[in-house]
Amino acid sequence: MAATRSPRTRRRATGSPLPRPAHTEGPTEAIERAHVAPPKPAARVREHHVTNDFSYVHGDLAAVAAIGAVALAFIVGMSFIV
């Protein structure tokens, strides 16, 4: 059934249905300029670098091990109570 239908084509827009406003300095342009964000300062380009400082890993592993030990102790302790 889909093969019998003709393919749909897009209708091309010929232009805006409304005329463009005349380019005059008026209150609307002052309002538009007021709403424009101020230019951002030039972003500092930081050089990409790979850090070799892995000293934080030991502390993280110790914290994970401590939490795991507490959780395991809680489970074992509750198994005797229940």
Secondary structure as the mmCIF struct_conf table of DSSP 4:
data_model
#
loop_
_struct_conf.conf_type_id
_struct_conf.id
_struct_conf.beg_label_comp_id
_struct_conf.beg_label_asym_id
_struct_conf.beg_label_seq_id
_struct_conf.end_label_comp_id
_struct_conf.end_label_asym_id
_struct_conf.end_label_seq_id
TURN_TY1_P TURN_TY1_P1 ALA A 2 THR A 4
BEND BEND1 ARG A 5 ARG A 5
HELX_LH_PP_P HELX_LH_PP_P1 SER A 6 ARG A 8
HELX_LH_PP_P HELX_LH_PP_P2 ARG A 10 ALA A 13
BEND BEND2 GLY A 15 GLY A 15
BEND BEND3 PRO A 17 LEU A 18
HELX_LH_PP_P HELX_LH_PP_P3 PRO A 19 ALA A 22
HELX_RH_AL_P HELX_RH_AL_P1 PRO A 27 HIS A 35
BEND BEND4 VAL A 36 VAL A 36
HELX_LH_PP_P HELX_LH_PP_P4 ALA A 37 ARG A 44
HELX_LH_PP_P HELX_LH_PP_P5 ARG A 46 HIS A 48
HELX_RH_AL_P HELX_RH_AL_P2 SER A 55 ILE A 81
#
